[in-house]
């Protein structure tokens, strides 16, 4: 039956089957549910120079002249292969023969989508087949479209014994288009459970439970699996268990196998055919959410307002083992509660909605949206082909010079009053748009050239990226007007990635002129802002990349916000005229960002002068005053609660003119008396297994080694013997360490501005002055 349906794509993959390349995509259709699309009429392709002679082993390869050329202007031919394996073999042969290839490293499923301008949504037209729960298409027509998906989401959590040998239970909380379901699978004899319990099913042994879990996965048919460290812990543990009992780890659609692989940068990825796996902590970090502590308990308390059913003060592992022996109903509730907390965190943060928007904007599928170089490829490559060029392989990029970073002014340490912060809105994307900076424009720079302030030339008429940025900026403005915060954030994340991608050796379009043109122009703009403002009689205290910190004149302090906006408008008019003199239309926009009634630039610790990228102030907004820290210990996750609270209170007292002498002395006394022990805990994440740290062994790794190899986040205190995990209940704490390494550096960086030091406040001979 010929049919057209709209599909939101979940996963894409390729494989070689019976001497042919097979592409497979899974997606969900608002009207039809789960859909599988098979494409087996495509051949993998890459390009070589037209003058290159193929070695004898490749004499049979299909070769075709195409209207494309390299960045150097050399014409190329396309080489087509029956399978991806044949393509890779040919690429190796050519590389060994010293013959360059082009675009040989692009995965065929990605190429298929990008060349059809598919951005997560695809309109499929073809013959539809129904097989059980799945609807199938083979070699349909693909066209781009916009689809708003509704998923089936399964939150997964497991409970195990202390030594990681036994699996006690597996819980699921299922939500989405098929309604809500809750179930706990548990090893043990069937027993009566209290009323109001979730559905709990008992199994006599682990293998029986593991098989039942696979049946359940097939029954609920989730599109997305979520959890907390669900890949690095839950799925890896399950993988080990399924292997132990020789049971296929078949969580994929059509009961296909799960494949877990480790990233080169650390962490794990799970490939589940037809389903997307989203791990809570890395998904939140990738979406630029920030939490001081990424444990499920801490994030749930902050986002949901409630936490786990075993309190953080208890020994969690011992309590789980006790519940398994004595109160399986309570263990089932605990296991399921963890699933529900993850569901609620995803729902309340809008994380899944944000990922959908990022997929629709970038073109990457849900589990790939953080791959900024791939997103750049997805947009630029097909358009570059239509301009007549092919791109090099990433491995062939010659990284020559590293781009200069953003300009950071030398800060003037001190405590100031009435400071406004002015900020360039989307500075680097605006520079790209104004000066038409992109890889293709660089190649075509002789066509109506534009020259950046630091001397790099680009074409005013031949470019790709500036148009995309213009579209994105318009979309973002509409999204803000319509209150679509997820779309607005998705666009911001993508636009801000462009500079980093073009400056990265992991991008096939890397050329030092691209990032240098952007950062050099940014530096020129910030220095120009400082010069312009100083000529108008303002004092510029600091500046960093896209922001300047300006001290208001006395006559402006009564209406600081209006004054800040007026200064920003004068700067906008100034840059519009300056760029017009250069033959450039300015898309730069300076905005008033905030006002500090009092503002602190602290002293640098390791050198003379001020500390860069570190400041604090009393920010005033809508008549309300709040103490804000940037780049300082208060906002860092690797400092203790003692340090954070100390810094906040110290600055609050200083900026309000309150006494600090007696307060500091009393705080140190309380610390030494053991009254603040619960605030002395360090928290640190491990990016890989403990056993993989072999060179420099940091304190958090030393502490983690006292626990077990599966720990991903360690909480420890410093004792006279060194770092010790809090789970081991260390009897002694090295209080002098906390005084010297936590309190003293925080205090001295600001007390020095007043001619004081932390040591002076603690010296007994001075105590009479403080009473």
C-alpha positions as CSV (number, residue, x, y, z in Angstrom):
1,X,0.0,0.0,0.0
2,X,1.5,3.3,-1.1
3,X,1.4,5.8,1.7
4,X,3.0,9.1,2.9
5,X,3.7,9.6,6.6
6,X,5.7,12.1,8.7
7,X,8.3,10.6,10.9
8,X,10.5,11.9,13.7
9,X,13.8,9.9,13.4
10,X,15.1,8.3,16.5
11,X,18.1,6.2,15.4
12,X,20.1,5.6,12.2
13,X,22.6,2.9,11.5
14,X,24.4,1.2,8.7
15,X,25.5,-2.4,8.1
16,X,26.8,-4.5,5.3
17,X,24.4,-7.4,4.5
18,X,24.9,-9.9,1.7
19,X,27.4,-7.8,-0.2
20,X,25.2,-4.6,0.0
21,X,25.1,-1.5,2.2
22,X,21.9,-1.4,4.3
23,X,20.8,1.7,6.0
24,X,18.2,1.4,8.7
25,X,16.3,4.2,10.4
26,X,13.8,4.0,13.2
27,X,11.3,6.7,14.0
28,X,7.9,7.5,15.4
29,X,4.9,8.8,13.4
30,X,2.2,10.8,15.1
31,X,-0.4,8.7,13.3
32,X,1.2,5.3,12.9
33,X,3.5,4.8,15.9
34,X,6.9,3.0,15.5
35,X,8.3,2.9,11.9
36,X,11.3,1.1,10.5
37,X,12.8,2.3,7.2
38,X,15.2,0.2,5.2
39,X,17.3,1.7,2.5
40,X,19.4,-0.7,0.4
41,X,19.7,1.1,-2.9
42,X,22.5,3.4,-2.0
43,X,26.3,2.9,-2.5
44,X,28.9,4.4,-0.2
45,X,31.0,7.1,-1.9
46,X,34.2,9.2,-1.5
47,X,36.2,11.3,-3.8
48,X,39.7,11.3,-5.3
49,X,41.6,13.7,-7.6
50,X,40.7,13.2,-11.3
51,X,44.4,12.9,-12.1
52,X,44.9,10.1,-9.6
53,X,45.6,6.6,-11.0
54,X,43.9,3.8,-9.1
55,X,46.1,1.0,-7.8
56,X,45.5,-2.4,-9.5
57,X,43.5,-3.9,-6.5
58,X,40.9,-1.1,-7.1
59,X,40.8,-1.3,-10.9
60,X,37.2,-2.7,-10.8
61,X,35.8,0.2,-8.6
62,X,33.1,2.2,-10.2
63,X,34.5,5.7,-11.0
64,X,32.5,8.7,-12.2
65,X,33.4,12.2,-13.1
66,X,31.5,14.8,-11.1
67,X,31.3,18.6,-11.2
68,X,33.2,19.0,-7.9
69,X,36.6,20.1,-6.9
70,X,38.9,20.2,-3.8
71,X,39.6,23.4,-1.8
72,X,42.8,23.7,-3.9
73,X,40.6,23.8,-7.0
74,X,41.5,20.3,-8.4
75,X,38.6,18.4,-10.1
76,X,37.6,15.1,-8.4
77,X,35.9,11.9,-9.4
78,X,33.5,9.9,-7.2
79,X,34.3,6.3,-6.3
80,X,31.3,4.1,-5.5
81,X,31.4,0.9,-3.5
82,X,28.9,-1.9,-2.8
83,X,29.6,-1.9,1.0
84,X,31.1,0.3,3.6
85,X,33.7,-2.4,4.3
86,X,34.8,-2.2,0.6
87,X,35.0,1.6,0.9
88,X,37.2,1.4,4.0
89,X,39.5,-1.2,2.4
90,X,39.8,1.1,-0.7
91,X,40.6,4.1,1.5
92,X,43.4,2.2,3.2
93,X,44.9,1.1,-0.1
94,X,44.8,4.6,-1.4
95,X,46.3,6.0,1.8
96,X,49.2,3.5,1.7
97,X,49.7,4.5,-2.0
98,X,49.9,8.2,-1.0
99,X,46.7,9.1,-2.8
100,X,44.5,11.5,-0.9
101,X,40.8,10.8,-0.5
102,X,38.0,13.2,0.3
103,X,35.0,12.7,2.6
104,X,35.9,9.0,3.1
105,X,35.2,9.3,6.8
106,X,31.5,10.3,6.6
107,X,29.1,7.6,7.9
108,X,26.7,6.6,5.1
109,X,23.5,7.0,7.3
110,X,24.5,10.6,8.1
111,X,25.4,11.3,4.5
112,X,22.0,10.0,3.4
113,X,20.1,12.4,5.7
114,X,22.3,15.5,5.2
115,X,22.2,15.3,1.4
116,X,18.4,15.3,1.6
117,X,18.3,18.2,4.1
118,X,16.6,16.1,6.7
119,X,16.6,17.6,10.2
120,X,15.1,15.0,12.4
121,X,11.8,15.2,10.6
122,X,11.3,13.2,7.4
123,X,8.2,12.8,5.1
124,X,8.3,9.2,3.9
125,X,6.5,8.1,0.7
126,X,6.5,4.5,-0.4
127,X,5.0,1.1,0.0
128,X,4.0,0.5,3.7
129,X,4.2,-2.9,5.3
130,X,3.0,-4.0,8.7
131,X,4.8,-6.5,10.8
132,X,3.6,-6.9,14.4
133,X,4.1,-3.6,16.3
134,X,6.3,-2.3,13.5
135,X,5.4,-0.5,10.3
136,X,8.0,-0.8,7.6
137,X,9.1,0.9,4.5
138,X,11.8,-0.1,2.0
139,X,13.6,2.5,-0.2
140,X,10.9,5.2,0.2
141,X,11.3,8.8,-0.9
142,X,12.7,11.1,1.9
143,X,11.7,14.7,2.1
144,X,12.3,17.2,5.0
145,X,9.3,18.1,7.2
146,X,8.6,19.3,10.8
147,X,7.3,16.7,13.2
148,X,6.4,17.1,16.9
149,X,7.0,13.7,18.5
150,X,5.3,12.1,21.5
151,X,7.5,9.4,23.0
152,X,7.2,6.3,25.1
153,X,9.9,6.9,27.8
154,X,11.0,4.2,30.2
155,X,13.0,5.2,33.2
156,X,15.2,2.3,34.3
157,X,17.0,1.5,37.6
158,X,18.5,-1.6,39.1
159,X,19.5,-2.6,42.7
160,X,22.4,-4.9,43.4
161,X,24.4,-6.3,46.3
162,X,27.4,-4.6,47.9
163,X,30.0,-6.5,45.9
164,X,28.3,-6.2,42.5
165,X,27.7,-9.9,42.2
166,X,24.0,-10.3,42.5
167,X,21.1,-8.5,40.9
168,X,18.2,-7.9,43.3
169,X,15.7,-6.0,41.2
170,X,15.0,-4.0,38.0
171,X,12.4,-1.2,38.1
172,X,10.7,0.7,35.3
173,X,8.6,3.8,35.2
174,X,7.0,4.2,31.8
175,X,5.3,7.4,30.6
176,X,4.3,8.9,27.3
177,X,1.9,8.3,24.5
178,X,0.8,4.9,25.8
179,X,0.1,6.1,29.3
180,X,1.9,5.4,32.6
181,X,3.0,2.1,33.9
182,X,5.1,1.0,36.8
183,X,6.7,-2.4,37.4
184,X,9.5,-3.9,39.6
185,X,11.1,-7.2,38.7
186,X,12.6,-8.9,41.8
187,X,14.4,-12.1,42.7
188,X,12.7,-14.0,45.5
189,X,9.7,-16.1,46.4
190,X,6.2,-14.6,45.7
191,X,4.8,-12.8,48.7
192,X,1.8,-10.8,49.6
193,X,2.4,-7.0,49.3
194,X,0.7,-4.1,51.0
195,X,-2.1,-2.3,49.2
196,X,-1.0,0.6,47.1
197,X,2.2,-1.1,46.1
198,X,3.5,-0.8,42.5
199,X,3.3,-3.9,40.4
200,X,6.0,-6.3,41.7
201,X,6.7,-9.6,40.0
202,X,9.0,-12.2,41.7
203,X,11.2,-14.7,40.0
204,X,13.0,-17.7,41.6
205,X,16.4,-16.8,40.0
206,X,18.3,-14.1,38.2
207,X,18.0,-15.8,34.7
208,X,14.2,-16.0,34.9
209,X,14.1,-12.3,35.9
210,X,16.4,-11.3,33.1
211,X,14.3,-13.1,30.4
212,X,11.2,-11.5,31.8
213,X,12.8,-8.0,31.6
214,X,13.4,-8.5,27.9
215,X,9.8,-9.6,27.3
216,X,8.7,-6.5,29.2
217,X,10.9,-4.2,27.1
218,X,9.3,-5.7,24.0
219,X,5.8,-5.2,25.4
220,X,6.1,-1.6,26.5
221,X,8.3,-0.8,23.3
222,X,9.9,2.4,24.6
223,X,11.4,4.9,22.2
224,X,13.7,6.3,24.9
225,X,15.4,4.7,27.9
226,X,16.5,7.1,30.6
227,X,18.2,6.7,34.0
228,X,20.9,8.0,36.3
229,X,24.3,6.8,35.2
230,X,22.1,4.3,33.4
231,X,24.9,3.4,30.9
232,X,28.0,3.4,33.0
233,X,26.3,1.4,35.8
234,X,22.8,-0.1,35.1
235,X,23.3,-1.2,31.5
236,X,26.9,-2.3,32.0
237,X,25.9,-4.4,35.0
238,X,23.0,-5.9,33.1
239,X,25.3,-6.6,30.2
240,X,27.6,-8.6,32.5
241,X,24.6,-10.5,33.9
242,X,23.2,-11.4,30.5
243,X,26.6,-12.6,29.4
244,X,27.0,-14.6,32.6
245,X,23.8,-16.6,31.9
246,X,24.4,-16.7,28.1
247,X,21.2,-14.8,27.5
248,X,21.1,-12.3,24.6
249,X,21.1,-8.7,25.9
250,X,18.3,-7.9,23.5
251,X,16.8,-4.6,24.5
252,X,16.7,-3.3,20.9
253,X,13.7,-3.4,18.7
254,X,13.2,-6.8,17.0
255,X,15.0,-8.0,20.1
256,X,18.4,-6.9,18.8
257,X,21.5,-6.7,20.9
258,X,22.7,-3.8,23.0
259,X,26.3,-2.7,22.3
260,X,28.1,-0.7,25.0
261,X,31.3,1.1,24.1
262,X,33.6,3.4,25.9
263,X,34.3,6.9,24.6
264,X,37.9,7.9,24.1
265,X,37.2,10.9,26.3
266,X,35.8,8.7,29.1
267,X,32.3,7.5,29.9
268,X,30.2,5.0,28.0
269,X,27.7,5.0,25.2
270,X,24.9,2.4,24.7
271,X,23.7,1.6,21.2
272,X,20.2,0.1,21.4
273,X,18.8,-0.5,17.9
274,X,15.6,1.5,17.4
275,X,15.8,3.1,20.9
276,X,17.6,6.1,22.3
277,X,19.4,5.9,25.7
278,X,19.7,9.2,27.6
279,X,21.8,9.3,30.7
280,X,20.7,12.0,33.2
281,X,23.9,13.6,34.4
282,X,25.7,13.9,31.0
283,X,22.5,14.9,29.3
284,X,22.0,17.7,31.8
285,X,25.7,18.8,31.5
286,X,25.4,18.7,27.7
287,X,22.4,21.0,27.9
288,X,24.3,23.4,30.1
289,X,22.4,22.8,33.3
290,X,24.6,23.3,36.3
291,X,24.3,21.6,39.7
292,X,26.8,21.6,42.5
293,X,26.3,17.9,43.1
294,X,25.1,15.5,40.3
295,X,24.0,12.7,42.6
296,X,20.4,11.7,42.0
297,X,19.5,12.7,45.5
298,X,21.0,16.2,45.2
299,X,19.6,17.0,41.8
300,X,16.1,15.6,42.7
301,X,16.0,17.7,45.9
302,X,16.9,20.8,43.8
303,X,14.6,20.1,40.8
304,X,11.7,17.9,42.2
305,X,11.8,19.0,45.9
306,X,12.0,15.4,47.2
307,X,14.6,12.6,47.1
308,X,15.4,9.0,47.5
309,X,13.6,6.8,50.1
310,X,16.9,5.9,51.8
311,X,18.2,9.1,53.3
312,X,21.7,10.2,52.4
313,X,22.8,9.8,56.0
314,X,22.2,6.1,56.0
315,X,24.7,3.5,54.6
316,X,22.8,3.0,51.3
317,X,24.4,-0.3,50.3
318,X,23.9,-1.9,53.6
319,X,20.4,-0.8,53.8
320,X,19.6,-2.1,50.4
321,X,21.0,-5.5,51.4
322,X,18.9,-5.5,54.6
323,X,15.7,-4.6,52.7
324,X,16.3,-7.4,50.2
325,X,16.6,-9.9,53.1
326,X,13.8,-8.5,55.3
327,X,11.5,-6.1,53.5
328,X,11.3,-6.6,49.7
329,X,8.2,-4.4,49.4
330,X,10.3,-1.5,50.8
331,X,13.1,-2.3,48.4
332,X,10.6,-2.3,45.5
333,X,9.3,1.1,46.5
334,X,12.9,2.5,46.8
335,X,13.9,1.0,43.4
336,X,10.8,2.5,41.7
337,X,11.2,5.8,43.4
338,X,14.6,6.3,41.8
339,X,13.0,5.7,38.4
340,X,10.2,8.2,39.1
341,X,12.7,10.8,40.3
342,X,14.6,10.6,37.0
343,X,11.3,10.9,35.1
344,X,10.4,14.0,37.1
345,X,13.9,15.6,36.6
346,X,13.6,15.1,32.8
347,X,10.1,16.5,32.9
348,X,10.7,19.5,35.1
349,X,13.9,20.6,33.4
350,X,12.3,20.1,29.9
351,X,15.4,18.2,29.0
352,X,13.8,15.9,26.5
353,X,12.0,18.8,24.8
354,X,15.3,20.7,24.6
355,X,17.0,17.7,23.0
356,X,14.2,17.4,20.4
357,X,14.7,21.0,19.5
358,X,18.4,20.6,19.2
359,X,17.9,17.6,17.0
360,X,15.5,19.6,14.8
361,X,17.9,22.5,14.5
362,X,21.2,20.7,14.1
363,X,19.9,17.7,12.0
364,X,21.6,15.2,14.3
365,X,19.6,12.4,15.9
366,X,18.8,12.6,19.7
367,X,21.8,10.6,21.0
368,X,24.2,12.7,18.8
369,X,23.1,16.3,19.4
370,X,26.2,17.2,21.4
371,X,28.5,16.4,18.4
372,X,29.1,20.0,17.2
373,X,31.5,19.1,14.4
374,X,28.9,16.6,13.0
375,X,26.2,19.3,13.2
376,X,28.5,21.7,11.3
377,X,29.0,19.0,8.6
378,X,25.3,18.3,8.5
379,X,24.5,21.9,7.5
380,X,27.5,23.0,5.5
381,X,28.6,19.8,3.5
382,X,25.5,19.4,1.3
383,X,25.4,23.1,0.5
384,X,29.2,23.1,-0.2
385,X,28.6,20.3,-2.7
386,X,26.0,22.4,-4.5
387,X,28.6,25.1,-4.6
388,X,31.0,22.7,-6.4
389,X,33.4,21.6,-3.7
390,X,34.3,18.5,-1.7
391,X,35.8,18.6,1.8
392,X,38.9,16.8,3.2
393,X,38.9,13.9,5.7
394,X,39.2,15.1,9.3
395,X,42.4,13.0,9.7
396,X,44.0,15.0,6.8
397,X,43.6,18.4,8.4
398,X,46.9,20.1,9.0
399,X,46.7,22.0,12.3
400,X,49.2,24.8,11.9
401,X,48.3,27.7,14.3
402,X,46.0,27.8,17.3
403,X,43.7,30.8,17.3
404,X,44.0,33.5,19.8
405,X,41.3,33.5,22.4
406,X,39.0,36.3,23.4
407,X,40.5,39.5,24.7
408,X,40.6,39.8,28.4
409,X,41.4,43.3,29.8
410,X,43.7,43.6,32.7
411,X,41.4,44.0,35.7
412,X,41.9,46.8,38.2
413,X,41.5,45.2,41.7
414,X,39.3,47.1,44.0
415,X,35.8,47.6,45.4
416,X,33.7,49.9,43.3
417,X,30.3,51.4,43.3
418,X,27.7,51.8,40.4
419,X,29.1,49.5,37.7
420,X,27.1,48.4,34.6
421,X,27.9,45.4,32.4
422,X,27.5,45.8,28.7
423,X,27.5,42.7,26.6
424,X,27.6,42.0,22.8
425,X,24.6,39.8,22.0
426,X,25.9,36.6,20.3
427,X,29.2,38.2,19.5
428,X,31.0,35.5,17.5
429,X,27.9,34.6,15.4
430,X,27.3,38.3,14.8
431,X,31.0,38.7,13.7
432,X,30.5,35.7,11.3
433,X,27.4,37.3,9.9
434,X,28.8,40.8,9.5
435,X,32.1,39.8,8.0
436,X,30.8,36.7,6.1
437,X,33.2,34.3,7.7
438,X,32.9,30.7,6.7
439,X,35.0,28.0,4.9
440,X,33.4,28.6,1.5
441,X,33.6,32.4,1.7
442,X,37.4,32.1,2.5
443,X,37.8,30.0,-0.7
444,X,35.9,32.6,-2.7
445,X,37.5,35.7,-1.2
446,X,38.4,37.3,-4.5
447,X,34.7,37.7,-5.3
448,X,33.7,41.1,-3.8
449,X,36.1,40.8,-0.8
450,X,35.5,41.9,2.7
451,X,38.5,42.4,5.0
452,X,38.3,41.9,8.7
453,X,40.1,44.4,11.0
454,X,43.0,42.0,11.4
455,X,43.4,41.5,7.7
456,X,41.6,38.3,6.7
457,X,39.6,38.3,3.5
458,X,36.2,36.8,2.8
459,X,33.6,37.1,0.0
460,X,30.7,39.5,0.5
461,X,28.5,37.5,-1.9
462,X,29.7,33.8,-1.8
463,X,29.1,32.2,1.6
464,X,27.0,29.6,3.5
465,X,27.1,30.1,7.2
466,X,26.1,33.8,7.5
467,X,22.7,33.0,5.9
468,X,22.1,30.1,8.4
469,X,23.0,32.4,11.3
470,X,20.5,35.0,10.0
471,X,17.8,32.3,9.8
472,X,18.7,31.1,13.3
473,X,18.6,34.6,14.8
474,X,15.2,35.2,13.3
475,X,13.9,31.9,14.6
476,X,15.3,32.6,18.1
477,X,13.6,36.0,18.1
478,X,10.3,34.3,17.2
479,X,10.9,31.6,19.8
480,X,11.4,34.2,22.5
481,X,8.2,36.0,21.5
482,X,6.3,32.8,21.6
483,X,7.8,31.6,24.9
484,X,9.5,28.6,23.3
485,X,12.4,28.5,25.8
486,X,13.6,25.1,24.5
487,X,13.9,26.3,20.9
488,X,15.6,29.5,21.9
489,X,18.1,27.6,24.0
490,X,18.7,25.0,21.2
491,X,19.5,27.8,18.7
492,X,21.8,29.5,21.2
493,X,23.8,26.3,21.8
494,X,24.1,25.6,18.1
495,X,25.1,29.2,17.1
496,X,27.7,29.4,19.9
497,X,29.3,26.2,18.7
498,X,30.2,27.5,15.2
499,X,33.4,29.4,16.3
500,X,34.6,26.4,18.4
501,X,34.0,24.0,15.5
502,X,35.9,26.1,12.9
503,X,38.8,26.4,15.4
504,X,38.9,22.7,16.2
505,X,41.3,20.2,14.5
506,X,38.4,17.7,14.8
507,X,36.6,19.7,12.1
508,X,37.2,19.0,8.4
509,X,36.7,22.7,7.7
510,X,39.4,23.8,10.0
511,X,41.7,26.6,8.8
512,X,43.5,29.0,11.1
513,X,42.2,32.0,9.2
514,X,38.6,31.2,10.3
515,X,39.0,31.3,14.1
516,X,41.7,34.0,13.9
517,X,39.4,36.3,11.9
518,X,36.7,35.8,14.5
519,X,38.7,36.2,17.7
520,X,40.8,39.0,16.2
521,X,37.7,41.0,15.3
522,X,36.3,40.3,18.7
523,X,39.5,41.7,20.3
524,X,39.4,44.7,18.1
525,X,35.8,45.4,19.1
526,X,36.4,45.1,22.8
527,X,39.5,47.3,22.7
528,X,37.5,49.8,20.6
529,X,34.7,49.8,23.2
530,X,37.2,50.7,25.9
531,X,38.8,53.5,23.8
532,X,35.4,54.9,22.8
533,X,34.1,54.9,26.4
534,X,37.2,56.4,27.9
535,X,37.1,59.2,25.4
536,X,33.5,59.9,26.7
537,X,34.9,60.2,30.3
538,X,34.0,56.7,31.6
539,X,36.2,54.4,33.5
540,X,36.3,50.8,32.1
541,X,37.2,48.5,35.0
542,X,37.4,45.2,33.1
543,X,36.4,43.5,29.9
544,X,36.3,39.8,28.8
545,X,35.6,38.5,25.3
546,X,32.2,40.2,24.7
547,X,31.6,42.2,27.9
548,X,32.8,45.5,29.3
549,X,32.4,46.7,32.9
550,X,31.8,50.4,33.1
551,X,31.7,52.7,36.1
552,X,28.9,55.1,35.8
553,X,29.4,58.9,36.2
554,X,28.0,60.5,39.4
555,X,25.1,62.1,37.5
556,X,24.0,58.7,36.1
557,X,23.8,56.7,39.4
558,X,20.2,57.7,40.2
559,X,19.0,55.9,37.0
560,X,21.7,53.2,36.4
561,X,19.6,51.0,34.2
562,X,18.6,53.8,31.9
563,X,22.2,55.0,31.8
564,X,23.5,51.6,30.9
565,X,21.0,51.2,28.1
566,X,21.9,54.6,26.7
567,X,25.7,53.8,26.8
568,X,24.9,50.5,24.9
569,X,22.9,52.4,22.3
570,X,25.8,54.9,21.7
571,X,28.2,52.0,21.2
572,X,25.8,50.4,18.7
573,X,25.7,53.6,16.7
574,X,29.4,53.9,16.9
575,X,30.0,50.4,15.5
576,X,27.4,50.8,12.8
577,X,29.3,53.8,11.5
578,X,32.8,52.2,11.9
579,X,31.8,49.1,10.0
580,X,30.1,51.1,7.3
581,X,33.4,52.9,6.6
582,X,34.8,49.4,6.0
583,X,32.0,48.5,3.5
584,X,30.4,46.2,6.0
585,X,26.8,46.0,7.3
586,X,26.9,45.6,11.1
587,X,24.9,42.9,12.8
588,X,26.5,43.7,16.1
589,X,24.3,44.5,19.0
590,X,25.5,45.7,22.4
591,X,23.1,45.3,25.2
592,X,22.8,46.4,28.8
593,X,23.2,43.2,30.8
594,X,23.2,44.2,34.5
595,X,23.9,46.7,37.2
596,X,26.1,46.2,40.3
597,X,25.6,48.7,43.2
598,X,28.9,47.5,44.5
599,X,31.4,45.5,42.6
600,X,34.6,43.6,43.5
601,X,37.6,42.7,41.4
602,X,39.7,40.5,43.7
603,X,43.5,40.3,43.9
604,X,45.2,37.5,41.9
605,X,46.7,34.8,44.0
606,X,49.8,33.7,42.1
607,X,50.8,37.0,40.6
608,X,50.5,40.8,41.1
609,X,47.5,42.6,39.9
610,X,43.9,41.5,39.5
611,X,42.4,38.1,38.9
612,X,41.0,37.5,35.5
613,X,37.6,36.0,34.9
614,X,36.8,36.4,38.6
615,X,34.5,39.0,40.2
616,X,31.6,39.5,42.5
617,X,29.0,42.2,43.1
618,X,25.7,43.3,44.6
619,X,23.5,43.0,41.5
620,X,20.3,45.1,41.6
621,X,17.3,44.1,39.5
622,X,13.8,45.3,39.8
623,X,14.7,47.0,43.1
624,X,16.0,43.7,44.6
625,X,19.6,43.2,45.6
626,X,21.5,39.8,45.3
627,X,25.1,38.9,45.7
628,X,26.5,37.4,42.5
629,X,29.8,35.5,42.0
630,X,31.4,34.7,38.6
631,X,34.4,32.4,38.3
632,X,34.9,32.2,42.1
633,X,34.8,29.4,44.6
634,X,31.1,30.0,45.5
635,X,30.1,28.8,42.0
636,X,32.6,26.0,41.6
637,X,31.7,22.4,42.4
638,X,35.1,21.3,43.6
639,X,35.2,23.5,46.7
640,X,33.5,22.6,50.0
641,X,30.3,23.9,51.4
642,X,32.4,25.6,54.1
643,X,34.3,27.6,51.5
644,X,31.2,28.6,49.6
645,X,29.3,29.8,52.7
646,X,32.4,31.5,54.0
647,X,32.9,33.4,50.8
648,X,29.3,34.4,50.5
649,X,29.1,35.7,54.1
650,X,32.5,37.4,53.9
651,X,31.6,39.4,50.7
652,X,28.1,40.2,52.0
653,X,29.5,41.7,55.2
654,X,32.3,43.6,53.4
655,X,29.9,45.1,50.8
656,X,27.4,46.1,53.4
657,X,30.0,47.5,55.8
658,X,29.4,44.9,58.5
659,X,32.0,43.6,61.0
660,X,34.1,40.7,59.8
661,X,36.8,40.4,62.5
662,X,34.9,38.7,65.3
663,X,32.9,36.7,62.8
664,X,36.0,35.2,61.1
665,X,37.5,34.4,64.5
666,X,34.4,32.7,65.7
667,X,34.1,30.7,62.5
668,X,37.6,29.3,62.8
669,X,36.9,28.3,66.4
670,X,33.8,26.5,65.4
671,X,35.7,24.7,62.7
672,X,38.4,23.5,65.0
673,X,35.8,22.4,67.6
674,X,34.2,20.1,65.0
675,X,30.9,22.0,64.7
676,X,31.2,22.4,60.9
677,X,32.3,18.8,59.9
678,X,29.3,18.3,57.7
679,X,30.5,21.2,55.5
680,X,34.0,19.9,54.9
681,X,33.1,17.3,52.2
682,X,34.8,17.5,48.8
683,X,32.8,16.2,45.8
684,X,34.5,15.1,42.6
685,X,33.5,13.2,39.5
686,X,35.6,10.4,38.0
687,X,35.6,10.3,34.2
688,X,36.8,6.7,34.0
689,X,37.1,3.7,36.2
690,X,39.3,4.1,39.3
691,X,41.7,1.4,38.0
692,X,42.4,3.5,34.8
693,X,44.1,6.3,36.7
694,X,47.7,5.3,36.7
695,X,49.8,8.5,36.4
696,X,49.0,11.4,38.7
697,X,46.8,10.2,41.4
698,X,44.7,13.1,42.6
699,X,43.1,13.1,46.1
700,X,39.6,12.2,44.8
701,X,41.1,9.1,43.1
702,X,42.9,8.1,46.2
703,X,39.6,8.3,48.1
704,X,37.7,6.4,45.4
705,X,40.2,3.6,45.5
706,X,39.1,2.9,49.1
707,X,35.6,2.2,47.8
708,X,35.2,0.2,44.5
709,X,35.9,0.5,40.8
710,X,32.3,1.4,39.8
711,X,32.1,4.6,41.8
712,X,31.6,7.6,39.5
713,X,31.4,10.4,42.1
714,X,33.4,10.4,45.3
715,X,32.7,12.4,48.5
716,X,35.7,12.7,50.8
717,X,37.3,14.7,53.6
718,X,40.9,15.4,54.3
719,X,42.3,13.7,57.4
720,X,45.9,13.7,58.9
721,X,46.4,10.5,56.8
722,X,45.0,12.1,53.6
723,X,41.7,11.9,51.7
724,X,39.1,9.4,53.0
725,X,35.6,8.8,51.7
726,X,32.8,9.9,54.0
727,X,31.3,6.4,53.7
728,X,34.2,5.1,55.8
729,X,33.4,7.6,58.6
730,X,36.9,8.9,59.3
731,X,37.4,9.7,63.0
732,X,39.8,12.6,62.5
733,X,39.8,15.6,60.2
734,X,42.7,17.9,59.3
735,X,41.2,21.2,60.2
736,X,44.4,23.1,59.4
737,X,44.1,21.9,55.8
738,X,40.7,23.6,55.6
739,X,42.0,26.8,57.2
740,X,45.0,27.0,54.8
741,X,43.5,25.7,51.6
742,X,39.9,26.8,51.8
743,X,39.4,29.8,54.0
744,X,42.8,31.7,53.7
745,X,42.9,32.0,49.9
746,X,39.3,33.2,49.7
747,X,39.8,35.8,52.4
748,X,43.2,37.2,51.3
749,X,42.0,37.8,47.7
750,X,39.5,40.4,49.0
751,X,41.0,41.5,52.4
752,X,44.1,42.7,50.6
753,X,42.0,45.4,48.9
754,X,41.4,46.8,52.5
755,X,45.0,46.4,53.6
756,X,44.2,43.4,55.7
757,X,45.1,39.7,55.7
758,X,43.5,36.5,57.0
759,X,46.5,35.9,59.2
760,X,46.1,39.3,60.9
761,X,42.5,38.4,61.8
762,X,43.7,35.3,63.5
763,X,46.8,36.6,65.3
764,X,46.3,36.6,69.1
765,X,48.1,39.9,69.5
766,X,45.5,41.6,67.4
767,X,42.5,40.1,69.2
768,X,42.0,43.1,71.5
769,X,41.5,45.2,68.4
770,X,38.5,43.1,67.4
771,X,36.5,43.2,70.6
